[in-house]
Amino acid sequence: MKSVIILMLVGAVAVEGQFCGLFRKCGVKGAKGDKGEMGEMGAKGEMGNPGIDGASPEVIQQIQADILSIKNDLKWIPMMVTNGYQYYLATTEQNWQASRDICTSMGGDLAVNGMKDLNTRQSLLESILPSVTSRSPWIGLTDAQQEGVWKWVDGTEGTPENVHWFTNQPDNLNGNQNCGTLRSVPDPRADDDFCTVLRFALCERLFSFD
């Protein structure tokens, strides 16, 4: 009896393997309480080192020019028969001079070399023209500097052997047909027409891997 009283006085008794305080009932451990609220966010860290400087306006301009050049290159198609040139048919109709400007702005000129040989001309027409338009295109041929003296835009003389005129052409209708075109698709022969007529430009440039 004396030993029991001593244990109670020190504040602990053994019940079912658990020690309970003198003023607390013994029992099974209670369930875990709910998770407390998240604490406040810590202070913002220091700013990192600066990144690499952006490209200069000159570099950006050059990149844009290169992209435009690549886009233009993709418009040109190699000749189906190997003659060393590429061709591009413009997508909008213009007069002869404006058509030539389109070609020169893309690094070429109105078609000349592929026009001088009739078989090459025929192959070219069959490969890119019929599916696009029935209107014949402008080519690099004119007698604007001297009536009746036809020249290709590369400076060479336009002769019956390299122009391959359509029957009874050129006729210089109304005295003012000074620009060369093809008679009609798919006929490959040449005709003269008014330079103000709107047609598609047939552009040509030397093939290059550069």
TORPA-4810 file (N, C-alpha, C, O; in nm, 3 decimals):
<nodes>
NODE_1_0.084_-0.121_0.000_0.000_0.000_0.000_0.086_0.125_0.000_0.057_0.223_-0.069_M
NODE_2_0.186_0.119_0.074_0.276_0.234_0.084_0.344_0.260_-0.049_0.365_0.375_-0.088_K
NODE_3_0.380_0.149_-0.120_0.449_0.166_-0.250_0.358_0.223_-0.357_0.402_0.298_-0.445_S
NODE_4_0.228_0.188_-0.349_0.131_0.242_-0.447_0.116_0.391_-0.426_0.113_0.467_-0.523_V
NODE_5_0.107_0.431_-0.304_0.093_0.573_-0.274_0.213_0.651_-0.324_0.199_0.762_-0.373_I
NODE_6_0.331_0.591_-0.310_0.453_0.658_-0.355_0.450_0.679_-0.504_0.485_0.787_-0.553_I
NODE_7_0.409_0.575_-0.579_0.402_0.587_-0.726_0.303_0.694_-0.767_0.331_0.770_-0.860_L
NODE_8_0.190_0.702_-0.701_0.091_0.804_-0.734_0.145_0.943_-0.707_0.118_1.037_-0.781_M
NODE_9_0.222_0.955_-0.601_0.277_1.084_-0.567_0.379_1.130_-0.670_0.390_1.250_-0.696_L
NODE_10_0.454_1.038_-0.728_0.550_1.080_-0.829_0.483_1.104_-0.962_0.545_1.156_-1.055_V
NODE_11_0.351_1.064_-0.971_0.269_1.105_-1.085_0.262_1.009_-1.198_0.235_1.051_-1.311_G
NODE_12_0.283_0.878_-1.174_0.273_0.788_-1.288_0.231_0.652_-1.243_0.282_0.604_-1.142_A
NODE_13_0.139_0.584_-1.315_0.101_0.446_-1.294_0.107_0.376_-1.426_0.090_0.438_-1.531_V
NODE_14_0.130_0.246_-1.423_0.137_0.168_-1.548_0.003_0.107_-1.575_-0.045_0.026_-1.495_A
NODE_15_-0.060_0.145_-1.685_-0.188_0.087_-1.724_-0.178_0.045_-1.869_-0.153_0.128_-1.957_V
NODE_16_-0.198_-0.087_-1.897_-0.197_-0.141_-2.031_-0.073_-0.096_-2.109_-0.082_-0.064_-2.227_E
NODE_17_0.043_-0.094_-2.042_0.168_-0.060_-2.107_0.189_0.087_-2.128_0.291_0.123_-2.186_G
NODE_18_0.097_0.178_-2.084_0.111_0.322_-2.101_0.128_0.386_-1.964_0.071_0.342_-1.864_Q
NODE_19_0.208_0.493_-1.962_0.224_0.568_-1.839_0.137_0.690_-1.845_0.144_0.768_-1.940_F
NODE_20_0.056_0.709_-1.743_-0.036_0.822_-1.741_-0.004_0.910_-1.622_0.040_0.861_-1.517_C
NODE_21_-0.026_1.036_-1.637_0.000_1.129_-1.530_-0.102_1.115_-1.418_-0.206_1.051_-1.433_G
NODE_22_-0.069_1.175_-1.309_-0.156_1.165_-1.193_-0.291_1.228_-1.218_-0.392_1.175_-1.171_L
NODE_23_-0.296_1.336_-1.289_-0.423_1.407_-1.309_-0.477_1.390_-1.452_-0.558_1.472_-1.496_F
NODE_24_-0.433_1.286_-1.526_-0.479_1.263_-1.663_-0.525_1.121_-1.676_-0.458_1.029_-1.629_R
NODE_25_-0.640_1.103_-1.740_-0.691_0.968_-1.759_-0.607_0.894_-1.863_-0.554_0.953_-1.957_K
NODE_26_-0.597_0.766_-1.844_-0.527_0.683_-1.942_-0.624_0.643_-2.052_-0.742_0.622_-2.025_C
NODE_27_-0.574_0.632_-2.177_-0.659_0.590_-2.289_-0.578_0.573_-2.416_-0.456_0.589_-2.415_G
NODE_28_-0.647_0.541_-2.525_-0.582_0.521_-2.657_-0.542_0.657_-2.714_-0.609_0.757_-2.691_V
NODE_29_-0.431_0.658_-2.789_-0.380_0.783_-2.849_-0.480_0.839_-2.949_-0.535_0.766_-3.031_K
NODE_30_-0.503_0.968_-2.943_-0.601_1.030_-3.032_-0.553_1.043_-3.176_-0.435_1.022_-3.205_G
NODE_31_-0.646_1.078_-3.267_-0.614_1.095_-3.410_-0.527_1.220_-3.431_-0.527_1.314_-3.351_A
NODE_32_-0.452_1.217_-3.545_-0.364_1.329_-3.578_-0.446_1.452_-3.614_-0.544_1.441_-3.688_K
NODE_33_-0.408_1.565_-3.565_-0.481_1.687_-3.594_-0.463_1.735_-3.737_-0.375_1.686_-3.808_G
NODE_34_-0.546_1.831_-3.781_-0.537_1.888_-3.916_-0.405_1.963_-3.935_-0.345_2.014_-3.841_D
NODE_35_-0.362_1.966_-4.066_-0.238_2.035_-4.101_-0.257_2.185_-4.083_-0.359_2.241_-4.122_K
NODE_36_-0.159_2.249_-4.025_-0.167_2.392_-4.004_-0.157_2.471_-4.134_-0.118_2.417_-4.237_G
NODE_37_-0.192_2.597_-4.130_-0.185_2.683_-4.247_-0.039_2.707_-4.289_0.052_2.707_-4.206_E
NODE_38_-0.021_2.728_-4.425_0.113_2.754_-4.478_0.163_2.889_-4.430_0.087_2.985_-4.419_M
NODE_39_0.290_2.894_-4.402_0.348_3.019_-4.358_0.360_3.120_-4.471_0.338_3.087_-4.587_G
NODE_40_0.395_3.241_-4.438_0.411_3.345_-4.539_0.530_3.317_-4.629_0.628_3.255_-4.588_E
NODE_41_0.520_3.366_-4.757_0.627_3.348_-4.854_0.751_3.425_-4.811_0.743_3.536_-4.757_M
NODE_42_0.865_3.364_-4.835_0.990_3.427_-4.798_1.022_3.548_-4.885_0.952_3.573_-4.983_G
NODE_43_1.123_3.620_-4.852_1.164_3.739_-4.927_1.215_3.700_-5.065_1.270_3.592_-5.083_A
NODE_44_1.197_3.788_-5.163_1.241_3.767_-5.300_1.394_3.765_-5.306_1.461_3.847_-5.243_K
NODE_45_1.447_3.668_-5.383_1.590_3.655_-5.394_1.652_3.766_-5.479_1.580_3.845_-5.540_G
NODE_46_1.783_3.770_-5.482_1.853_3.871_-5.558_1.841_3.843_-5.709_1.828_3.728_-5.751_E
NODE_47_1.846_3.950_-5.788_1.837_3.937_-5.935_1.964_3.869_-5.988_2.074_3.894_-5.940_M
NODE_48_1.946_3.781_-6.087_2.057_3.709_-6.147_2.142_3.799_-6.234_2.111_3.917_-6.254_G
NODE_49_2.250_3.742_-6.287_2.337_3.816_-6.377_2.266_3.847_-6.508_2.182_3.769_-6.552_N
NODE_50_2.297_3.958_-6.572_2.232_3.993_-6.698_2.265_3.893_-6.808_2.374_3.835_-6.809_P
NODE_51_2.170_3.871_-6.901_2.191_3.779_-7.012_2.274_3.843_-7.122_2.321_3.956_-7.109_G
NODE_52_2.291_3.767_-7.234_2.367_3.818_-7.348_2.287_3.929_-7.416_2.165_3.917_-7.431_I
NODE_53_2.354_4.034_-7.455_2.287_4.145_-7.521_2.218_4.100_-7.649_2.268_4.009_-7.717_D
NODE_54_2.104_4.162_-7.684_2.034_4.130_-7.807_2.113_4.171_-7.930_2.209_4.247_-7.921_G
NODE_55_2.068_4.117_-8.048_2.137_4.149_-8.173_2.118_4.296_-8.207_2.016_4.357_-8.175_A
NODE_56_2.217_4.352_-8.271_2.210_4.491_-8.312_2.111_4.508_-8.427_2.080_4.410_-8.495_S
NODE_57_2.062_4.629_-8.450_1.969_4.652_-8.562_2.029_4.611_-8.696_1.957_4.564_-8.784_P
NODE_58_2.161_4.628_-8.713_2.226_4.591_-8.838_2.221_4.441_-8.860_2.195_4.394_-8.970_E
NODE_59_2.245_4.365_-8.750_2.242_4.220_-8.761_2.101_4.172_-8.792_2.081_4.083_-8.876_V
NODE_60_2.002_4.230_-8.724_1.863_4.194_-8.748_1.824_4.222_-8.893_1.758_4.141_-8.957_I
NODE_61_1.866_4.338_-8.943_1.837_4.375_-9.081_1.899_4.275_-9.180_1.837_4.239_-9.279_Q
NODE_62_2.021_4.231_-9.151_2.088_4.135_-9.238_2.016_4.000_-9.236_2.000_3.936_-9.339_Q
NODE_63_1.972_3.959_-9.117_1.899_3.833_-9.104_1.770_3.839_-9.186_1.735_3.744_-9.256_I
NODE_64_1.699_3.951_-9.175_1.575_3.966_-9.251_1.602_3.962_-9.401_1.524_3.905_-9.477_Q
NODE_65_1.712_4.024_-9.443_1.747_4.022_-9.585_1.780_3.881_-9.631_1.743_3.840_-9.742_A
NODE_66_1.849_3.806_-9.546_1.883_3.667_-9.580_1.758_3.581_-9.592_1.748_3.498_-9.682_D
NODE_67_1.663_3.602_-9.502_1.538_3.526_-9.507_1.463_3.557_-9.636_1.411_3.466_-9.701_I
NODE_68_1.457_3.685_-9.673_1.390_3.725_-9.797_1.459_3.661_-9.917_1.392_3.616_-10.010_L
NODE_69_1.592_3.658_-9.915_1.667_3.598_-10.025_1.635_3.449_-10.038_1.620_3.398_-10.149_S
NODE_70_1.625_3.380_-9.924_1.592_3.238_-9.926_1.452_3.216_-9.982_1.431_3.124_-10.061_I
NODE_71_1.357_3.300_-9.941_1.221_3.288_-9.992_1.218_3.307_-10.143_1.147_3.236_-10.213_K
NODE_72_1.295_3.405_-10.192_1.301_3.428_-10.335_1.364_3.309_-10.408_1.319_3.270_-10.515_N
NODE_73_1.468_3.251_-10.347_1.533_3.136_-10.409_1.437_3.020_-10.426_1.443_2.947_-10.525_D
NODE_74_1.348_3.003_-10.330_1.255_2.890_-10.334_1.153_2.905_-10.447_1.089_2.807_-10.485_L
NODE_75_1.135_3.025_-10.499_1.039_3.047_-10.607_1.093_3.002_-10.742_1.016_2.974_-10.834_K
NODE_76_1.225_2.994_-10.754_1.287_2.959_-10.881_1.291_2.807_-10.898_1.316_2.734_-10.802_W
NODE_77_1.267_2.761_-11.019_1.273_2.618_-11.046_1.378_2.592_-11.152_1.391_2.671_-11.246_I
NODE_78_1.453_2.482_-11.139_1.552_2.448_-11.242_1.481_2.408_-11.371_1.368_2.358_-11.368_P
NODE_79_1.546_2.428_-11.483_1.493_2.387_-11.612_1.489_2.235_-11.617_1.582_2.168_-11.573_M
NODE_80_1.381_2.180_-11.670_1.368_2.036_-11.678_1.477_1.977_-11.769_1.530_1.869_-11.742_M
NODE_81_1.509_2.048_-11.876_1.624_2.008_-11.957_1.740_2.094_-11.910_1.722_2.213_-11.884_V
NODE_82_1.856_2.036_-11.898_1.968_2.108_-11.839_2.022_2.214_-11.933_2.084_2.182_-12.034_T
NODE_83_1.998_2.339_-11.901_2.057_2.449_-11.979_2.129_2.548_-11.889_2.176_2.652_-11.934_N
NODE_84_2.139_2.514_-11.759_2.216_2.597_-11.668_2.142_2.716_-11.612_2.204_2.802_-11.549_G
NODE_85_2.009_2.723_-11.632_1.932_2.837_-11.584_1.813_2.792_-11.500_1.768_2.678_-11.507_Y
NODE_86_1.765_2.887_-11.419_1.644_2.866_-11.340_1.538_2.963_-11.388_1.569_3.067_-11.448_Q
NODE_87_1.410_2.928_-11.362_1.300_3.009_-11.413_1.196_3.035_-11.304_1.176_2.955_-11.213_Y
NODE_88_1.133_3.149_-11.318_1.028_3.189_-11.224_0.917_3.260_-11.302_0.943_3.352_-11.380_Y
NODE_89_0.795_3.216_-11.281_0.680_3.280_-11.343_0.613_3.369_-11.240_0.566_3.320_-11.137_L
NODE_90_0.609_3.499_-11.267_0.551_3.594_-11.171_0.404_3.561_-11.143_0.337_3.500_-11.226_A
NODE_91_0.357_3.602_-11.029_0.220_3.570_-10.987_0.122_3.684_-11.015_0.001_3.666_-10.996_T
NODE_92_0.172_3.799_-11.059_0.084_3.911_-11.093_0.118_3.961_-11.233_0.234_3.957_-11.274_T
NODE_93_0.018_4.008_-11.304_0.039_4.058_-11.440_0.081_4.204_-11.437_0.023_4.286_-11.365_E
NODE_94_0.181_4.236_-11.516_0.234_4.372_-11.524_0.267_4.404_-11.670_0.269_4.315_-11.755_Q
NODE_95_0.292_4.533_-11.699_0.340_4.566_-11.832_0.483_4.515_-11.850_0.543_4.463_-11.755_N
NODE_96_0.537_4.529_-11.970_0.667_4.468_-11.999_0.777_4.521_-11.908_0.853_4.442_-11.852_W
NODE_97_0.788_4.653_-11.892_0.894_4.711_-11.811_0.881_4.672_-11.665_0.979_4.638_-11.600_Q
NODE_98_0.758_4.678_-11.612_0.737_4.640_-11.472_0.767_4.491_-11.451_0.816_4.451_-11.346_A
NODE_99_0.737_4.412_-11.552_0.769_4.269_-11.544_0.919_4.247_-11.540_0.969_4.163_-11.465_S
NODE_100_0.990_4.323_-11.621_1.136_4.311_-11.619_1.191_4.354_-11.483_1.285_4.294_-11.432_R
NODE_101_1.132_4.458_-11.424_1.177_4.504_-11.292_1.159_4.395_-11.187_1.243_4.381_-11.098_D
NODE_102_1.051_4.319_-11.197_1.029_4.208_-11.104_1.144_4.109_-11.114_1.198_4.064_-11.013_I
NODE_103_1.180_4.075_-11.237_1.287_3.976_-11.258_1.422_4.026_-11.207_1.493_3.953_-11.139_C
NODE_104_1.456_4.150_-11.240_1.586_4.202_-11.198_1.594_4.218_-11.047_1.701_4.204_-10.988_T
NODE_105_1.481_4.247_-10.983_1.481_4.261_-10.837_1.508_4.127_-10.768_1.545_4.124_-10.650_S
NODE_106_1.491_4.019_-10.841_1.514_3.885_-10.786_1.645_3.824_-10.837_1.669_3.704_-10.821_M
NODE_107_1.727_3.907_-10.898_1.857_3.858_-10.941_1.859_3.796_-11.079_1.954_3.725_-11.113_G
NODE_108_1.756_3.820_-11.158_1.751_3.764_-11.293_1.712_3.869_-11.395_1.741_3.987_-11.378_G
NODE_109_1.645_3.826_-11.501_1.594_3.916_-11.604_1.485_3.840_-11.679_1.466_3.721_-11.658_D
NODE_110_1.416_3.910_-11.765_1.319_3.841_-11.850_1.391_3.733_-11.932_1.506_3.752_-11.973_L
NODE_111_1.325_3.622_-11.955_1.388_3.504_-12.015_1.447_3.533_-12.152_1.384_3.594_-12.238_A
NODE_112_1.570_3.489_-12.171_1.643_3.505_-12.297_1.701_3.372_-12.343_1.664_3.321_-12.449_V
NODE_113_1.793_3.316_-12.264_1.867_3.198_-12.305_1.778_3.077_-12.328_1.802_2.998_-12.420_N
NODE_114_1.678_3.062_-12.246_1.586_2.950_-12.265_1.488_2.973_-12.378_1.413_2.883_-12.413_G
NODE_115_1.488_3.092_-12.435_1.397_3.126_-12.544_1.462_3.108_-12.682_1.391_3.091_-12.782_M
NODE_116_1.594_3.112_-12.689_1.662_3.113_-12.818_1.655_2.979_-12.890_1.657_2.974_-13.013_K
NODE_117_1.646_2.872_-12.813_1.632_2.739_-12.872_1.485_2.697_-12.863_1.427_2.696_-12.754_D
NODE_118_1.426_2.662_-12.976_1.282_2.636_-12.978_1.244_2.513_-12.896_1.140_2.513_-12.830_L
NODE_119_1.327_2.411_-12.898_1.296_2.290_-12.821_1.304_2.315_-12.671_1.221_2.267_-12.594_N
NODE_120_1.406_2.392_-12.630_1.418_2.428_-12.489_1.299_2.513_-12.447_1.244_2.494_-12.338_T
NODE_121_1.260_2.604_-12.531_1.144_2.689_-12.503_1.018_2.606_-12.486_0.939_2.628_-12.395_R
NODE_122_1.000_2.510_-12.574_0.883_2.423_-12.566_0.881_2.344_-12.436_0.778_2.332_-12.370_Q
NODE_123_0.997_2.289_-12.399_1.006_2.212_-12.274_0.973_2.299_-12.152_0.907_2.254_-12.059_S
NODE_124_1.020_2.421_-12.156_0.994_2.513_-12.046_0.846_2.543_-12.034_0.790_2.541_-11.924_L
NODE_125_0.782_2.571_-12.146_0.640_2.602_-12.144_0.559_2.484_-12.091_0.465_2.502_-12.013_L
NODE_126_0.596_2.366_-12.133_0.522_2.247_-12.089_0.542_2.217_-11.941_0.456_2.155_-11.879_E
NODE_127_0.654_2.262_-11.885_0.683_2.229_-11.746_0.623_2.325_-11.644_0.589_2.283_-11.534_S
NODE_128_0.609_2.454_-11.679_0.562_2.548_-11.575_0.444_2.635_-11.616_0.382_2.695_-11.528_I
NODE_129_0.410_2.643_-11.742_0.308_2.740_-11.780_0.164_2.687_-11.788_0.074_2.754_-11.735_L
NODE_130_0.137_2.574_-11.848_-0.003_2.536_-11.870_-0.089_2.529_-11.745_-0.207_2.561_-11.749_P
NODE_131_-0.029_2.488_-11.633_-0.107_2.475_-11.510_-0.131_2.608_-11.441_-0.207_2.615_-11.344_S
NODE_132_-0.067_2.714_-11.489_-0.076_2.843_-11.420_-0.165_2.942_-11.495_-0.251_3.006_-11.436_V
NODE_133_-0.144_2.954_-11.623_-0.216_3.054_-11.699_-0.220_3.019_-11.847_-0.130_2.952_-11.897_T
NODE_134_-0.323_3.064_-11.914_-0.331_3.045_-12.059_-0.281_3.170_-12.131_-0.268_3.171_-12.254_S
NODE_135_-0.252_3.275_-12.054_-0.201_3.398_-12.116_-0.050_3.387_-12.133_0.022_3.349_-12.040_R
NODE_136_-0.003_3.419_-12.252_0.140_3.406_-12.280_0.220_3.508_-12.200_0.171_3.619_-12.175_S
NODE_137_0.342_3.474_-12.160_0.421_3.562_-12.074_0.511_3.656_-12.153_0.538_3.636_-12.272_P
NODE_138_0.557_3.760_-12.084_0.659_3.848_-12.141_0.793_3.776_-12.141_0.825_3.703_-12.048_W
NODE_139_0.872_3.798_-12.247_1.009_3.748_-12.253_1.103_3.865_-12.278_1.058_3.977_-12.306_I
NODE_140_1.233_3.840_-12.267_1.331_3.949_-12.275_1.367_3.989_-12.416_1.482_3.975_-12.458_G
NODE_141_1.269_4.040_-12.491_1.288_4.076_-12.631_1.217_4.208_-12.660_1.101_4.225_-12.621_L
NODE_142_1.284_4.302_-12.726_1.222_4.431_-12.756_1.291_4.500_-12.873_1.409_4.477_-12.900_T
NODE_143_1.215_4.586_-12.944_1.275_4.675_-13.045_1.243_4.820_-13.012_1.232_4.904_-13.100_D
NODE_144_1.229_4.848_-12.882_1.191_4.982_-12.836_1.297_5.085_-12.871_1.264_5.201_-12.895_A
NODE_145_1.423_5.047_-12.875_1.529_5.144_-12.905_1.533_5.180_-13.053_1.559_5.295_-13.088_Q
NODE_146_1.506_5.084_-13.138_1.504_5.111_-13.282_1.402_5.019_-13.348_1.416_4.897_-13.345_Q
NODE_147_1.301_5.077_-13.407_1.193_5.002_-13.467_1.246_4.902_-13.570_1.322_4.936_-13.661_E
NODE_148_1.203_4.778_-13.552_1.240_4.672_-13.646_1.371_4.603_-13.613_1.401_4.499_-13.671_G
NODE_149_1.449_4.660_-13.521_1.575_4.597_-13.480_1.552_4.532_-13.344_1.560_4.597_-13.240_V
NODE_150_1.524_4.403_-13.346_1.490_4.333_-13.223_1.616_4.287_-13.151_1.708_4.233_-13.211_W
NODE_151_1.617_4.310_-13.021_1.730_4.269_-12.938_1.679_4.200_-12.811_1.576_4.235_-12.754_K
NODE_152_1.757_4.101_-12.770_1.733_4.040_-12.640_1.790_4.131_-12.533_1.879_4.212_-12.560_W
NODE_153_1.738_4.119_-12.411_1.781_4.210_-12.305_1.925_4.184_-12.260_1.980_4.262_-12.183_V
NODE_154_1.986_4.076_-12.307_2.128_4.055_-12.278_2.217_4.123_-12.381_2.339_4.110_-12.376_D
NODE_155_2.155_4.196_-12.477_2.230_4.273_-12.576_2.251_4.203_-12.708_2.297_4.265_-12.804_G
NODE_156_2.218_4.075_-12.716_2.237_4.002_-12.842_2.123_4.033_-12.938_2.012_4.070_-12.898_T
NODE_157_2.153_4.016_-13.068_2.055_4.049_-13.171_1.947_3.942_-13.179_1.975_3.822_-13.168_E
NODE_158_1.825_3.986_-13.197_1.714_3.894_-13.216_1.697_3.864_-13.364_1.655_3.950_-13.441_G
NODE_159_1.730_3.744_-13.403_1.721_3.702_-13.543_1.608_3.602_-13.559_1.561_3.545_-13.461_T
NODE_160_1.564_3.578_-13.683_1.461_3.476_-13.705_1.502_3.340_-13.651_1.417_3.260_-13.611_P
NODE_161_1.634_3.312_-13.650_1.684_3.183_-13.604_1.679_3.166_-13.453_1.670_3.054_-13.404_E
NODE_162_1.686_3.277_-13.377_1.682_3.260_-13.231_1.555_3.318_-13.166_1.530_3.298_-13.047_N
NODE_163_1.474_3.390_-13.247_1.346_3.440_-13.194_1.234_3.342_-13.222_1.146_3.323_-13.138_V
NODE_164_1.237_3.279_-13.341_1.134_3.183_-13.379_0.996_3.248_-13.379_0.908_3.211_-13.301_H
NODE_165_0.979_3.345_-13.470_0.854_3.421_-13.477_0.738_3.333_-13.521_0.755_3.238_-13.598_W
NODE_166_0.620_3.368_-13.471_0.496_3.307_-13.520_0.474_3.354_-13.663_0.530_3.455_-13.705_F
NODE_167_0.392_3.282_-13.737_0.366_3.315_-13.877_0.320_3.460_-13.893_0.230_3.507_-13.823_T
NODE_168_0.384_3.530_-13.986_0.353_3.670_-14.019_0.381_3.768_-13.904_0.324_3.877_-13.900_N
NODE_169_0.466_3.729_-13.813_0.507_3.816_-13.704_0.657_3.844_-13.715_0.730_3.761_-13.769_Q
NODE_170_0.705_3.957_-13.665_0.629_4.066_-13.599_0.559_4.153_-13.703_0.611_4.175_-13.813_P
NODE_171_0.440_4.203_-13.666_0.365_4.286_-13.761_0.355_4.432_-13.717_0.306_4.516_-13.793_D
NODE_172_0.400_4.462_-13.593_0.397_4.600_-13.543_0.261_4.664_-13.563_0.249_4.772_-13.622_N
NODE_173_0.158_4.598_-13.513_0.021_4.645_-13.529_0.006_4.788_-13.477_0.049_4.820_-13.366_L
NODE_174_-0.055_4.872_-13.558_-0.075_5.014_-13.525_0.057_5.088_-13.502_0.058_5.198_-13.446_N
NODE_175_0.168_5.029_-13.544_0.297_5.095_-13.537_0.353_5.111_-13.396_0.439_5.196_-13.373_G
NODE_176_0.306_5.027_-13.302_0.352_5.049_-13.164_0.363_4.919_-13.084_0.342_4.920_-12.963_N
NODE_177_0.394_4.808_-13.150_0.414_4.682_-13.079_0.565_4.657_-13.069_0.628_4.610_-13.163_Q
NODE_178_0.620_4.688_-12.954_0.766_4.688_-12.938_0.819_4.588_-12.837_0.939_4.589_-12.807_N
NODE_179_0.734_4.504_-12.783_0.780_4.411_-12.679_0.746_4.268_-12.716_0.641_4.239_-12.774_C
NODE_180_0.838_4.177_-12.681_0.823_4.038_-12.719_0.748_3.955_-12.617_0.765_3.970_-12.496_G
NODE_181_0.665_3.867_-12.669_0.591_3.773_-12.586_0.583_3.642_-12.662_0.632_3.632_-12.775_T
NODE_182_0.523_3.543_-12.603_0.498_3.418_-12.673_0.356_3.419_-12.725_0.266_3.474_-12.662_L
NODE_183_0.336_3.360_-12.840_0.207_3.372_-12.908_0.091_3.327_-12.820_-0.003_3.403_-12.796_R
NODE_184_0.098_3.206_-12.774_-0.004_3.154_-12.684_0.045_3.022_-12.627_0.127_2.954_-12.688_S
NODE_185_-0.004_2.988_-12.510_0.035_2.863_-12.447_-0.053_2.753_-12.504_-0.175_2.771_-12.508_V
NODE_186_0.001_2.638_-12.548_0.142_2.599_-12.533_0.226_2.626_-12.658_0.337_2.573_-12.668_P
NODE_187_0.178_2.708_-12.753_0.258_2.738_-12.872_0.382_2.816_-12.831_0.370_2.919_-12.765_D
NODE_188_0.501_2.770_-12.868_0.624_2.834_-12.821_0.674_2.949_-12.906_0.776_3.010_-12.872_P
NODE_189_0.606_2.982_-13.013_0.660_3.084_-13.103_0.633_3.225_-13.052_0.539_3.248_-12.975_R
NODE_190_0.718_3.319_-13.096_0.716_3.455_-13.044_0.621_3.546_-13.121_0.586_3.520_-13.236_A
NODE_191_0.581_3.653_-13.055_0.493_3.753_-13.115_0.534_3.889_-13.058_0.594_3.898_-12.951_D
NODE_192_0.500_3.996_-13.130_0.521_4.130_-13.075_0.388_4.182_-13.022_0.282_4.146_-13.073_D
NODE_193_0.394_4.265_-12.920_0.271_4.315_-12.858_0.299_4.455_-12.802_0.413_4.499_-12.793_D
NODE_194_0.189_4.523_-12.765_0.201_4.654_-12.701_0.264_4.635_-12.563_0.223_4.548_-12.487_F
NODE_195_0.361_4.716_-12.533_0.436_4.700_-12.407_0.352_4.731_-12.284_0.392_4.699_-12.172_C
NODE_196_0.237_4.793_-12.304_0.150_4.829_-12.191_0.053_4.717_-12.152_-0.014_4.726_-12.049_T
NODE_197_0.047_4.613_-12.233_-0.042_4.501_-12.202_0.005_4.433_-12.074_0.125_4.421_-12.050_V
NODE_198_-0.089_4.388_-11.994_-0.055_4.321_-11.868_-0.038_4.171_-11.891_-0.129_4.102_-11.936_L
NODE_199_0.080_4.123_-11.860_0.111_3.981_-11.873_0.198_3.937_-11.755_0.250_4.019_-11.680_R
NODE_200_0.213_3.806_-11.741_0.303_3.752_-11.638_0.447_3.755_-11.690_0.472_3.729_-11.807_F
NODE_201_0.539_3.787_-11.601_0.681_3.787_-11.637_0.736_3.645_-11.630_0.714_3.574_-11.532_A
NODE_202_0.808_3.606_-11.734_0.883_3.481_-11.729_1.029_3.518_-11.704_1.099_3.565_-11.793_L
NODE_203_1.073_3.496_-11.580_1.207_3.537_-11.538_1.307_3.423_-11.553_1.271_3.305_-11.550_C
NODE_204_1.432_3.461_-11.570_1.539_3.364_-11.590_1.664_3.414_-11.518_1.692_3.534_-11.517_E
NODE_205_1.739_3.322_-11.458_1.867_3.357_-11.400_1.959_3.235_-11.407_1.913_3.121_-11.416_R
NODE_206_2.088_3.263_-11.403_2.187_3.157_-11.410_2.177_3.072_-11.284_2.173_3.125_-11.173_L
NODE_207_2.174_2.941_-11.301_2.164_2.851_-11.187_2.292_2.858_-11.104_2.402_2.859_-11.158_F
NODE_208_2.275_2.862_-10.972_2.390_2.870_-10.882_2.359_2.800_-10.752_2.244_2.803_-10.707_S
NODE_209_2.459_2.737_-10.691_2.445_2.673_-10.561_2.480_2.767_-10.447_2.471_2.729_-10.331_F
NODE_210_2.522_2.891_-10.479_2.563_2.986_-10.375_2.445_3.027_-10.290_2.460_3.107_-10.197_D
</nodes>
